[in-house]
Amino acid sequence: MAVKATVCKLELQISDIDRHYYASHTLTLAQHPSETEQRLMLRMLAFALNADERLEFGRGLSSDDEPDLWRRSLTGEIEQWIELGQPDEARLRKASGRAREVMVLGYGGRGFGLWWEKNAPGLARLDNLRVLEISAEASAELAALYARNMRLQCLIQEGETQISDATRTVTIIPLRRQTPAE
């Protein structure tokens, strides 16, 4: 018998001063049986950093054709494609051709650093790619906020992100590895 996904409920209040975006989102996240709590919380962080009324979670680990998150226009065009971890360069090239903007939210400490060193020259050719790295320490602190039912606040200001629950605050400063060409 197959193991089913764990369902997590999240109330997320976002105050993104950098983008002038202020909203509350009630989200249901399906945690794939092979997905760690850390990765689930990083999906939540990716949502918070890119929050929009049309941003939605893809099937992620269950599908090769969908990203972890994406935003589509009202006509169905892919405006934003968001991947977590260390995606294959060919997958990012394909996504770059399909979406207006592609983002990678990398994590994993030294493993992500090695991935970046190997793939950076090829990825530099993708004009619509943004690559952010979350430190291993910040990822671990974020994972400590995990619960099946969460109520979190997110404040984004001057590139710094603070995620808080009722008792703790985690400060995350993503390292910008690559930004889209202007």
Residue, then its C-alpha position, 0 to 999 in steps of 0.5 A: m500500500a502506498v504511503k499518502a501525502t501529509v496535509c499541512k495547513l498554513e495561515l501566512q501573513i505577508s508584509d513584503i515592503d520591498r514589493h509593496y505586497y501585503a496579504s494573508h494566505t490560507l494554504t494547504l500544502a501536501q507533503h510528499p512522503s519523500e519530502t523532508e520538513q525542511r523542504l516543505m518549509l522552503r516551499m513555503l518560503a519560496f511562496a512568501l518571497n514571490a507571493d501573488e494571488r495567482l501563485e500556486f504549488g505545482r505537483g513538485l516531486s510527483s511530476d516532471d512537467e511541473p515546477d514546485l511553484w508557478r504563476r500563470s496569467l489569466t490566459g494560461e501563459i507561465e509567468q513564473w516557474i520556481e524550482l527548489g534544490q539543485p535542478d538539472e540544467a536542461r530542466l532549467r533551460k526548458a523552463s526558461g523557454r516556457a516561462r517569463e521568469v525562472m527562479v531556483l531557491g537553492y539549499g543544502g549547504r556545500g552540496f548546493g555550492l558544488w552544484w552552483e560551481k558546476n552549473a553557473p557557466g551554463l546558467a549564465r546564458l539564461d537571461n530570465l533566471r534568478v538563483l537564490e541560496i538559503s544557508a544550511e543554518a537558516s534552512a534548519e531554523l526554518a524547519a524548526l517552525y514546522a507543524r501540521n497546522m501553522r500560523l506564520q508571519c513573514l516580513i520582507q524588507e531590504g532583502e531580509t526575510q523574517i518568518s515568525d510563529a507565536t514564539r520564535t523568529v527566523t531571519i533569512i538573508p538569501l544569497r543572490r547567485q544570479t539575477p535576471a538580465e534587466 
